[in-house]
Amino acid sequence: MTHILTSQAKESQSSCKWSISEAYFLTLEQPSFQSPEFAVPMFPGCFWFLEIYPNGTKNDNSGNVSLFFHCNVNQTLITYVSFTAEGSGYEENFTYVFEQHNNHGQGYPSFISHDELLNCASNHIIDGKVTIGCSVKFVSINEPPILLGSNNHYLKDRAAAKFLPQLLQEYGDEMSDCVLKVGDVEFKVSFHLGTSLVCPPH
């Protein structure tokens, strides 16, 4: 039997385009830069920004661009993030749950290689600049996710619960014991999910 759980939610969207000089991607140094901060619409006190390392965060990903999304929140927000390299069809997407006082970055240590980025045929460089695009959907729920079956199943481990949206996005219809509904979005979920989630080592 499939059960539907409905939780009130509100959502908003925000986006930016960030242009960076091509010269920063030609250096062997590993500086980092932050974009301006952007307010999260409909969620007062919350803001987000991007952080980029033009030559990677450390030696084992040098030669790549590292790109991260930061979100400073005063409530739990699910974020659906899309990164693009303008001028081409290059795109990466991920989902992450940010909690209060947790604004560490999420993203890609190797977002795009220098070989790809600086290739003239790829059309990433326009007028001597690389433009990174970011589009974000923010979703807030009033209650934590609950999985309903013959017995109630709760995601009590808050650290593990952060990875629920990613797992749902990856496995989709394989998780079909119940349906988790947030606003107009429905996810099929397995009862086993609540006991099998693990948090990666820090």
RAKA-V30803 format. One record per pair of residues at least 6 apart in sequence whose C-alpha atoms are under 6 Angstrom apart, sorted by sequence separation. I is the first residue (numbers start at 1). GAP is how many residues later the second one is. D is the distance in Angstrom with one decimal. If there is no record, write none. Layout:
i=I gap=GAP d=D
i=I gap=GAP d=D
This chain:
i=40 gap=6 d=5.5
i=56 gap=6 d=4.6
i=84 gap=6 d=5.7
i=147 gap=6 d=5.0
i=180 gap=6 d=5.6
i=40 gap=7 d=5.1
i=55 gap=7 d=5.2
i=84 gap=7 d=4.4
i=117 gap=7 d=5.9
i=147 gap=7 d=5.9
i=180 gap=7 d=5.0
i=39 gap=8 d=4.3
i=55 gap=8 d=5.6
i=56 gap=8 d=5.3
i=83 gap=8 d=5.6
i=146 gap=8 d=5.0
i=179 gap=8 d=5.3
i=38 gap=9 d=5.3
i=55 gap=9 d=5.5
i=56 gap=9 d=5.1
i=83 gap=9 d=5.2
i=179 gap=9 d=4.4
i=38 gap=10 d=5.3
i=55 gap=10 d=5.3
i=56 gap=10 d=4.9
i=82 gap=10 d=5.8
i=178 gap=10 d=5.7
i=179 gap=10 d=5.6
i=37 gap=11 d=5.6
i=54 gap=11 d=4.8
i=82 gap=11 d=4.4
i=178 gap=11 d=5.1
i=37 gap=12 d=4.8
i=53 gap=12 d=5.9
i=81 gap=12 d=5.6
i=176 gap=12 d=4.8
i=177 gap=12 d=5.6
i=53 gap=13 d=4.9
i=81 gap=13 d=5.4
i=175 gap=13 d=5.3
i=176 gap=13 d=5.1
i=177 gap=13 d=4.6
i=35 gap=14 d=5.7
i=52 gap=14 d=5.7
i=175 gap=14 d=4.3
i=176 gap=14 d=5.4
i=35 gap=15 d=5.2
i=52 gap=15 d=4.6
i=80 gap=15 d=4.6
i=175 gap=15 d=4.4
i=34 gap=16 d=5.7
i=51 gap=16 d=5.9
i=79 gap=16 d=5.6
i=34 gap=17 d=4.4
i=51 gap=17 d=5.2
i=79 gap=17 d=5.4
i=33 gap=18 d=5.6
i=50 gap=18 d=5.8
i=78 gap=18 d=5.9
i=33 gap=19 d=5.4
i=50 gap=19 d=4.8
i=78 gap=19 d=4.4
i=32 gap=20 d=5.5
i=77 gap=20 d=5.8
i=32 gap=21 d=4.5
i=49 gap=21 d=5.4
i=77 gap=21 d=5.4
i=31 gap=22 d=6.0
i=48 gap=22 d=5.5
i=76 gap=22 d=5.7
i=48 gap=23 d=4.3
i=76 gap=23 d=4.5
i=47 gap=24 d=5.9
i=75 gap=24 d=6.0
i=30 gap=25 d=5.3
i=47 gap=25 d=5.4
i=75 gap=25 d=5.2
i=46 gap=26 d=5.6
i=74 gap=26 d=4.7
i=46 gap=27 d=4.5
i=73 gap=27 d=5.2
i=12 gap=29 d=5.9
i=25 gap=29 d=5.1
i=72 gap=31 d=4.8
i=71 gap=32 d=5.1
i=70 gap=33 d=5.6
i=70 gap=34 d=5.9
i=70 gap=35 d=4.5
i=88 gap=35 d=5.9
i=69 gap=36 d=5.2
i=87 gap=36 d=5.3
i=68 gap=37 d=5.3
i=69 gap=37 d=5.3
i=87 gap=37 d=5.2
i=160 gap=37 d=5.7
i=68 gap=38 d=5.2
i=69 gap=38 d=5.9
i=160 gap=38 d=5.6
i=68 gap=39 d=4.2
i=155 gap=39 d=5.6
i=160 gap=39 d=5.2
i=67 gap=40 d=5.8
i=67 gap=41 d=5.4
i=66 gap=42 d=5.7
i=66 gap=43 d=4.3
i=66 gap=44 d=5.1
i=65 gap=45 d=5.6
i=66 gap=45 d=5.4
i=86 gap=45 d=5.4
i=64 gap=46 d=5.3
i=65 gap=46 d=5.5
i=86 gap=46 d=6.0
i=65 gap=47 d=5.4
i=85 gap=47 d=4.9
i=64 gap=48 d=5.7
i=84 gap=48 d=5.8
i=64 gap=49 d=4.2
i=84 gap=49 d=4.9
i=64 gap=50 d=5.5
i=83 gap=50 d=5.7
i=63 gap=51 d=5.5
i=83 gap=51 d=4.7
i=82 gap=52 d=5.6
i=82 gap=53 d=5.2
i=81 gap=54 d=5.9
i=81 gap=55 d=4.6
i=80 gap=56 d=5.5
i=80 gap=57 d=5.1
i=79 gap=58 d=5.7
i=79 gap=59 d=4.8
i=78 gap=60 d=5.7
i=78 gap=61 d=5.0
i=77 gap=62 d=5.5
i=77 gap=63 d=4.8
i=97 gap=65 d=5.2
i=95 gap=71 d=5.7
i=22 gap=106 d=5.5
i=22 gap=107 d=5.0
i=21 gap=108 d=4.5
i=20 gap=109 d=5.4
i=20 gap=110 d=5.2
i=19 gap=111 d=5.5
i=19 gap=112 d=4.1
i=18 gap=113 d=5.3
i=18 gap=114 d=5.1
i=17 gap=115 d=5.7
i=17 gap=116 d=4.4
i=16 gap=117 d=5.9
i=16 gap=118 d=5.5
i=15 gap=119 d=5.4
i=15 gap=120 d=4.2
i=14 gap=121 d=6.0
i=14 gap=122 d=5.4
i=13 gap=123 d=5.6
i=13 gap=124 d=4.4
i=12 gap=125 d=5.8
i=12 gap=126 d=5.3
i=11 gap=127 d=5.3
i=11 gap=128 d=4.3
i=10 gap=129 d=5.8
i=10 gap=130 d=5.5
i=9 gap=131 d=5.4
i=9 gap=132 d=4.6
i=9 gap=174 d=5.1
i=3 gap=175 d=5.2
i=4 gap=175 d=5.2
i=5 gap=175 d=5.5
i=6 gap=175 d=5.1
i=7 gap=175 d=5.6
i=2 gap=176 d=4.8
i=3 gap=176 d=5.9
i=5 gap=176 d=5.6
